[in-house]
């Protein structure tokens, strides 16, 4: 999970040096054929996302995230849910599924 909510609860605010960082203990774990390793979480910035979203809605600038680029992520989430439910490896295709 993104560490920004925890940071707010601890009194940190956007713009502070530690803002948006995630402690190593909460980094993701990538496991593949070569083993497992921790993957550094990129610093978060909700406030920048919403600044860009406002500009897109009010001024027609590009959206901060292209909605089409989220489809492959949804495919991974769908496959993970199916894998957990059925207890099997779910292969992903190169083409995103229809959503």
ABEGO torsion letter per residue (X at the ends): XBAAAAAAAAGBBBGBAABGBBBAAABBBBBBAAEBBBBBBBBBBAAAAAAAAAAAAAAGBBBABBAAAAAAAAAAAAAAAAAAAAGBBBBBBABBBBX
